[in-house]
Amino acid sequence: MSHLALPHDNAPSAPSVPGVEVRGLSVRRAKATVLAGLNFSIPSGRITGLLGPSGSGKTTLMRAIVGVQRITSGTVRVMDKDAGDPELRRDVGYVTQAPSVYRDLSVEDNVRYFGAMHRRNRAQVREAIDAVGLTDLARGRTADLSGGQFSRVSLACALVSTPRLLILDEPTVGLDPVLRAELWERFARLAAGGTTLIISSHVMEEASHCDTLLLLRDGKLLAQLTPDELRSRGASDDLELAFLHLIRADIAAQGGAA
Amino acid sequence: MNPRMMGATAARVLRQLRGDPRSIALILVVPAVLLTFVYYLFENETMPPGIPRTFDRVGLMMLAIFPFVVMFLVTSITMLRERTSGTLERLLTTPIHKADLLFGYALAFSMMAALQSLVATAVAYWVFGLDIKGNPGLVVLVAVLNSVLGVALGLLCSAFARTEFQAVQFMPVVVIPQILLCGLFVARDQMNSVLEAVSNVLPLSYSVDALQEIAGHSTSTAAMWADVLVMIGFVLAVLLLASPTLRRQTP
């Protein structure tokens, strides 16, 4: 293949059962290729960052792992089951980029409803609301919240189910630095407790919180590597610059080949 | 089917409604106001003795038609919002069964419809002296069944609308033909054969037939129960059709 995916020599040592195993995954939508033959595996109990320019296929890949995306070819295995398997619905939490919650319900009622799908009790609902820092607003209508608060309701609705695999599409957009730091600490605690997290982001400095990074461009996997490897391969301590260098090198390589 | 998830869904839908007191007021009050119009519209008519007042015929049918129309609209808009806001897709990634969702909606809105038809029926009986032979409880039963029919059709139609504007446009397509052909304006056996055949396959016709049975007999008749069964069949068939429109996987 022509892309620059690294050999998996950097696979983290600990877990034996992969959280997610993707083989030859392609998605075509209305004649356009959105994902082109992706191969990778994601270790469980780790934070994997999904990075790439807008339109590179991050959301489609996340949807494929959740099992809501109709795929053209390839396989997506999640915790040793096919993605979208009914049994996985208990174990996979998905937070979409646009918050998907009921605007006309209170914060608490939203979290309680999604919690009810997983038999969660009142205390667990409260805990999920506390986790996203909305304790004082729990009884307020979701529609009256600010943009950042609104997206945190959506996150709480996923946290309440305590999933084994948590997939988050741009969860920190519109959040202030304090809250962002708190959320990343929370994600780290979840991973330490065995939860597998897949998090997409535009903010490159957040990549440093991840154990491994998947770099996507034009529906292809550019590289799978650790933040440190990204720094050295991109020849910059600044992750954003390092990422830019890699992307530009890829564009140049493609231009040269054509 | 999981009663817990169905109950949680019904409770959630009712909570959403509770946050919107104006809609609740409209649902409860508007039918009674419209009934008042109908009553005064026929205030001065003189009927030969023994022939029932027009209000007793038209007012009775309207008791069943209101919940059908209102619940169709409320459901198609609510469900469309559920589809466009991403909450439906999110729900379908959880262990909830589609039937829990569909019946949760039907349960919540039929409770609302029961309240609505209780208010309207009470006004018809006690304020305007609606005079029919049968039991008013059966009238409420048919009205609730009609509302569930409205819910089911609303769920189905929401799949074919992309915007709320389109969803509202389904009312002239789905609801008005049924009102025209159900026997409210012209008795079904006096229609030409084509229209009568069409009215035979429209569910609202059977509720009007059932109401006429209730109006004409002091006890419930086998024909009325047959109409009720046909309506239940329609509701289940429409819900079955609506179920595949809740997709767990999309392109």
Interface residues (C-beta under 8 A of the other chain):
Chain A: R29 A30 V66 G67 V68 Q69 R70 G84 P86 R89 R90 V92 Y94 T96 A98 P99 S100 V101 Y102 R103 D104 L105 D109 Y113 F114 A116 M117 H118 R119 R141 C157 S161
Chain B: R4 M5 A8 T9 R12 R15 Q16 G19 D20 S85 G86 T87 E89 R90 L91 L92 T93 T94 P95 I96 R248 Q249 T250 P251
